[in-house]
Amino acid sequence: MKKAFINRLLKVPDRSFFLLGPRGVGKTTWLKEVLPKAFFFDLLDSGLYLELSQNPGHLEAMAGDLPENSWVVIDEIQKIPHLLDEVHRLIETKGWRFALCGSSARKLRRGGVNLLGGRAVTRYLNAFSSTELGDLFDAEFSLEWGFLPYVQLDRKNAADILNSYVNTYIKEEIKEEGIVRSLPPFLRFLSIAGQLNGQLLNRQNISRDAAVPRSSVDVYFSILEDTLLGQFLPAYRPNVKVREQTHPKLYWFDPGVARAAAGLVFDPVGRIWKGTVLETMIYHELRVYNLTQNKYRPIYFYRTGSGAEIDFVIETRKRQPSSKAHIVCLEVKLAEKWDRKWERTMRSLDKSDRIHVDKMIGIYTGKRAYHFDGLDVLPLENFLKRLYQGDVF
C-alpha cells in the first residue's frame, strides 16, 4: 500500500492531554500529523532521556521562549514520570499545552507520580478501525491478521511483523516495566494468555499450565492491562433471577497480536479460533467508537450459570432509583446463515422487568440483513457502518 498516513477518528483536545495506547498503533505518527508545529521531545533519544532524567528543569530551556498556548509533545513520557512535575509547572507559569504520549499506564499511576491534577485529559489511540481504513478495509484479512498499522500497510509481511511484535516490542515493554524478574515464565504465560483470548479466565488453571505461582499470574495480567495489550471485559449482572457469571473475559487489543502471542502466526487457525477473533474485532470496533465519539458507555458480556450468553451488552443508561438501566445487546456469530436459536438469551433478557433493552442486534458473516420482531440481524460490514453512523448506541 502506498498510502503513508490514514486519517484517524481521534480529535485533538483543546487542552493538555495524555495520549495512551499500545506500542505500534501510530501514536507518534498521529501527533506529528495533527500537531505539526509542536515542539517535539522523543524520550527514546538516549541523550535527551539522560539529560532530562537528570535535569528535568532543562525542559523549559530546550523548548525556548514559546508563546502561550503553544503545543509541546513529550513522547514516551512513562520513561521519566517525574518529568510531569516540570510539565505541571510549565502549564501553570507559561500556559503551554502538552501532549504526553505513552504506551504504559503503570509507571504513570504508581509511586505517587504527579498526574497534573486534572490539568490534562486522557485520550486513547487504538489500532486502525474499519471506518478509518475506509476502502482499504478487508474484513477477511483483518480477521486473520488484525489492525496494527504496520500490518495493514505491509500486508504481505503480516506474519513476520506480528511475530516480531511479540518477540521484540512486548519483551521490550515488559523489560521497561522492570517488575518481571525472569522473562521465560512470563513468555509461557503470554502464550497461554494468547490462546485464552475471548474466554473466561480461571487464574488457578493458568497458574498450573504456565508453571508459575498464582500471585505471578495476577501480576502478569496486570502488566497486560497496564501496557494496554489486553482488556478485561466484565460480566453484566442485572440479577434477573438466574445465576449469573461473575468472572471477566480477556480480550487482546488486536486479533493479530492475540494470534502472535498464542504462537499461531505460521499455522492455519481453526473455526473456533476464527469465531473468537470475530468477537475480538467487534470489541475493538466498539471500543474505538466508544472512545473517539466520547460516548464512554460501559461494555460487558452476559452469561448465565447454565452457559447461555450474550457476547456484548452496552449500558446506554445507568439504573437509577426511578428508572431501569437501558442496554443494547449484541450477539456475534461466524456463520453464513443466521440461526434463530441464537436470539434466545437476548429475548429472555428483554422480558426482564429490571432492565430495558433498547436494541437487540445479531452480527454474522452472511450477506443478508433481517428484522425479526424487534431484533436486527446484520452482516458484519453492515453492522460496522451503522455503528459509526451512531445507529447502535
N, C-alpha and C positions, 0 to 999 in steps of 0.2 A: 504494500500500500504506500502511496506516495504522500498521502495527507499527513503532515507533521503535527498539526495541532487540531484537536477536536474540541469544539466548544462544550463547556461543562454547564450543568444546571445551577451550580452553586453561585451565589451572588456575593460580592464583596460587601461586608458590613460597613457602615459609615463611622465606626469607631474601632478601637484596637480589638484584636481577636486572636485567640488560639486556633490554629488550624491543625487538626489531628487526623491521622489516617495511617493505615498500614504502609510499610515500605513499598515503593514501586507503583503507587496508584496515581502519581502525577502531581503531587502537591507543589513541588518546586516549579515544574513547568507551568502550572496554573498561576502561581503567584507572579512569575515573570511576565506572563501574558496579561494579567488583569491589573498589575501594578508596575508598569514598565518604567516609571520614573522613580520608583522607591530606591532608597539606599539599601543595599543587599549585603547581609553578613551570612556567610556559609561556614558553620562551625565544623564541617568536615575538613576545612582547610586547617591542617595541623598547626601551622604557625599562628593563625588567628585564634584557634582554640586555646593554644598555650598562653598567648598574651592575655586574652580576655578572662581565662580561668584564674590567672594570677592577679590581673589588674582590671576588674570589671569597670572601674571608673574611666578606662580608656575608651569605652563605647562612645561617650559623648564627643571626645576629641576626634575619634575616627570619622564620625558622622559629619562633623563640621558644623557650621552655622546654618542649619536648616531652618526655614521659616515654620511658623506654627501650622499645625495640621499636615505637615509632611509625613509621608509613609516611610517607615523603616522596617525591613524584613529581617528576621533572625531565623535562619533555617537550622533545624536540629537543635532546638532550644533545650531539649532534655539533656544534652551533653553538659550544659553548665546551668543547672537550675538556679543557683544563687545569683545569676545574672539578672534574674527577674526583679531583684531589689533595685538595681540601677534602672531597669526599664520603668519600674513604678515611679522612681524619682523624675525621670525624663518626661513621662506623661504629665506629671504634676507641674514641673517647672518650665518645660519647653512647649508643652501642648502637642508633642509629636504623637502620631498614631503608629502602633506597632502591629505587625502581622507575625505571630510567633508560631513557627511550624515545627511539628514533631511527630514521631511515629510511636512513641511510648508515653502513656499517661502515668506510669508507675512512679517515675522519678519526680514528676510534677505534682503528685498527690501526697507523697510520703516525705517524712523528715521535716515537716514544718515549713515547706517551701512557700514563699510569697506568691500567691496566685492572683495578685493585683486587686483583691478586694472588690470585685465587681466592675473594675475599670476595663475589663476585656471580656467579651462574649466568647463562646466556644462554637466553632463550626467543624464539621466533619467532611472529609472528601473520601469517597469510596472508589473502587474500580469503575470503569465505564458502565453506563446503563444502556439499555436498548434504545431509549429515545435520544441519548447523546450520540450514539453511533449512527442513528438515522438509517440511511440507505445502506450503510456498511454492516448493519446488524444481520447476523446469520445465526438463527436460533440453534441449528444443529451444531455448528462449530462452537458456539458459546456454551452449550451444554457439555460438550466434550472437553473444552479447554479453558473456559472461563472468560473473564472480562479484564484481566490485567492489561494496561496499555501496551506493555512490551509484547504481550502475546497477540493482542488484536492487531497490532501494527506490523507484526512479523509472523504471520500465521504458519508459514512452512516450518518454522523452527520452534513451534509451540512446546513440544515435549522437552527439548533441551533447555528452553528458557525456564519452564516450570521446575524441572529437576534442579537447575542451578539456583532458582529462587529459594527452594527449601534448603539445599545444601550450603548455600552461601549467605543469602540475606538473613534467613531465620537464625542460622547459627551466629552470625554477627550480632543480631539483635539481642539474642539471649546472652551472649558474652557481655554486651553493653550493660545488661541488667545487673550482672555481677553477683547473682544470688544462686546460680547453679554450680555447685562445687565440681560436679563431674558431668560432662556432656553426654556420654553414652547412655546412661539411664534416661536422660531427657529425650534422646533421639528414639529410644524404644517406645517411650510414652507417646511421642509425636506420631509415630507410625500407627499406633493403636487409635489415637485421637482422630487421625485422618479417616480411618475405617469406620469410626463412630459418628461421622458427620450426619446430622439429621436424626440421630437416635437418642433415646432416653439414656441417661447416664447412671451407671452403677459403679461408683468410685471404688468400692471394695473389689469388684471383679477386675477393674482396670489395674488396681494395685497388684493383684495376683498375676495378671497376664504380662504386665510390664516388669515384674520382679522388682518393684520399688515400694517403700513404705507408703501407707495411706496418706500420711502427712505430706509426703513429697508430691503425691498426685494432686492434692489440694493446691500446693504451691504452683505446680506446673500448669494447672488450669487457670490460676490467677494470672500467670505470665501470658498465656494465650489471650486472655481477656484484656489485660493491660496493654499489650502490644497490638491490640485491635485485630488480631488474627482470627479470633473466634468470638462469637456472642452466645450467651445462654438465652434461649427462648423459654420464658417461664410458662408454667401451666396456668390456664384460666380456671378459676374456682368460683363459679356463680352459686354453688350449693343448691342445686336443683333436685335434691332428694335422691341423688345417686352418689356412690363413692367415686371421687374424682382423683385423677393423677396429680401428684404434687411435685415430682422430680422434674427438673428442666431438661430441655434438649440442647445439644451443642450444634451450632451451625458455623462452619468456617465462613470467612468473609467472601470467599470466591470459590466457585466449583472446581476450577483448575488447580488451585492451591491445595484444596482438600484432596484431590486425586494425587497430587505430587507427594503430599505428606503421607498418604497411605501407601506410597511406593507403586502406583499403578500407571504412571505415565507411559511406560513402554509395554503395557499389557492391554489387551482388549478388556473392556468393562462390561459386566453383565447387566441385565434388565433391572434387577433390584437396585443396583448402584445408580443407574440412569434415572430411576424414579426418584431416588433421594436427591440427586443432583437437580432435577427439575424443581423440587421443593426449595433447594438452596438458591436457585435462580430467582424464584418468585420472592423469597425472603429478601434477597439482595435488592430487587427492584422495589419492594415495599419500603425498605429502609432508605434507599436513595430518595424516593418520592417523599417520604415522611419528613426527612431532614431538610431537603432542599426547598420544599414548599412550606417549611415552618409549621407543619401540622403537629408534630410531636405527640402523636397518639400512641398509647401503649399497644404492643402487639404480643399475642400469646398463641399457644396451641391449646386444644381442649381434648381430654381423653378420660373416659370413664374407667372404673376398675375392671370392667368386662372387656376393655380394649377398643370400644367404639371411639372414633377420633374425628376431630376437625383439624385440618392442617394449620390454619391460621384464623385467629379471632382478633379483630381490631376493635378496640374500645373507642367509640366515637363520642361517647358522653359518659362521664362518671356517674355512678349511682349517688343519689342524694336522698335525704330523708323524705322528700316529697315526690321523688321521681325515680324510675328504674334506670339502670345502666342501659346504654344503647351500644349495639355491636354490629359488625359486619363479619360474616362467616365465609371462609374460602376453603374449598376442597380441591386438591391438586392431584391429577392422575396422568400418568404416562400411558395413554391409551388412544387408539384411533376412533373408538366408539365409546359413547357415554353410557354407563350402566346406571339405571335409576336407583339401584340399591345404595349407591354411594351418597345419596341425598339424605339417608335416614337420620343420621346423627344431627345434621343441621336442622332438619324439620322437627326432630324431637326437641332440640333446644328452643326452637321458635315457639313451641307450645308452652314454654315455661312462663309462669306469671311473675317471675322475679327479674326478668330482663326483657328488653325489646330488641328484636333482631331487625335492623334496618334493611339489610340485604343479605341474600344467600347467593353465592357465585360458585359454580363449578368451572375449573380450568382444566383443559385437556389438550392433547396433541392432535385431535381431529380437525376437520376443516369447516364444520357447520355449526352455527350458533343456534341455540334453542332457548325457549322460555317455557318452563314447566311450573305453572301455578305458584308464581312469586319467586321462582328460582331461575337465574340465568346461567346457562351453560355456554362457555365461551372458548373458542380456540385460543391458544397461547398468545399469539401476536395480537389478536383482537383484544384480549384482556389487557395487555401491556399498553396499547393505545388508549383504552378507556381509563386506565389507571392514571396516566399522565395528563389526561383531559380533566381529571378531577371527578370522574363518574363513579369511583369506587368508594372513596372516603375523603 
